[in-house]
Amino acid sequence: LIIVSDDSLLRPQSVYVPVGGAECGIDTQSSVEVPLFNPRQDTWNEHFIWSADGLSIVGLTTIGRATVTALVLNRERVINIRTADKAIGRHPPAGDLIQSES
């Protein structure tokens, strides 16, 4: 079973959160155990931003960082899919925040 957010049609499959798996993860900055992102309760743009190239998900909060790590949201295969989707204008999803290049 997969939980999807309200904008699921715009999100690549790699950002869906599977149910029945891990419910908590470790924040990479604080080393504290925190709940993973829950699209039924949490808001995507509060916890995540796309990297400047639009290919990697960056966690903004403890929940975001733990989710990216626990679900391995930036694995090589997924980056390759995002790259192909970006080439045809299908990625990143409309309305998602992207880091500025600096």
C-alpha positions in Angstrom: 0.0 0.0 0.0 1.3 3.5 -0.8 0.2 6.8 0.7 0.2 9.6 -1.8 -0.2 13.3 -1.2 -3.1 15.4 -2.7 -0.8 16.3 -5.6 0.1 12.7 -6.3 -0.3 13.1 -10.0 2.5 15.6 -10.1 4.9 13.7 -7.8 7.3 11.1 -9.2 6.9 7.6 -7.7 10.2 8.1 -5.8 8.6 10.5 -3.3 5.7 8.3 -2.3 5.9 7.0 1.3 5.2 3.3 1.7 2.9 2.3 4.6 3.9 -0.5 6.9 7.6 0.2 6.7 9.6 2.5 8.9 7.7 5.1 10.9 10.7 6.8 12.3 14.2 7.6 11.2 17.3 9.3 12.4 17.9 13.0 11.5 21.4 13.2 10.0 22.2 16.5 11.7 21.0 16.0 15.2 21.1 12.1 15.4 17.7 12.2 17.0 15.0 9.7 16.1 12.0 11.5 14.6 8.8 10.5 12.7 9.1 10.2 8.9 7.1 12.5 6.6 3.5 11.6 6.5 1.7 13.2 3.5 -1.7 12.9 5.4 -0.4 15.2 8.2 2.7 17.0 6.9 3.2 19.6 4.1 5.8 18.8 1.5 7.3 22.3 1.1 7.8 22.6 4.8 10.1 19.6 4.9 11.7 19.3 1.5 13.2 21.3 -1.3 14.7 20.2 -4.6 18.5 20.6 -5.1 19.5 23.5 -7.5 19.6 21.0 -10.4 16.2 19.7 -9.5 17.3 16.1 -9.2 17.8 15.5 -5.5 15.4 15.9 -2.6 16.9 17.9 0.3 15.5 17.6 3.8 14.8 21.0 5.4 13.7 19.8 8.8 14.5 16.8 11.1 11.5 15.0 9.5 12.7 15.8 6.0 16.3 14.8 6.5 15.3 11.5 8.3 12.8 10.7 5.5 15.3 11.3 2.7 17.8 9.0 4.5 15.4 6.3 5.7 13.7 5.9 2.3 16.8 6.5 0.2 15.0 9.0 -1.9 18.1 10.0 -3.8 19.3 6.6 -5.0 21.0 6.4 -8.4 18.1 4.8 -10.2 15.7 7.5 -9.0 18.1 10.3 -10.0 18.2 8.7 -13.5 14.4 8.7 -13.7 14.2 12.3 -12.6 16.9 13.3 -15.1 14.8 11.7 -17.9 11.6 13.3 -16.6 13.3 16.7 -16.4 14.5 16.4 -20.0 10.9 16.2 -21.2 9.6 18.9 -18.8 7.9 16.6 -16.4 10.1 17.2 -13.4 10.3 18.8 -10.8 6.6 18.9 -9.9 4.9 22.3 -10.3 4.8 24.3 -7.1 7.7 22.5 -5.4 10.5 24.7 -4.1 14.0 24.5 -5.7 17.2 25.6 -4.1 18.8 28.7 -5.6 22.2 28.2 -7.2 24.7 30.0 -5.0 
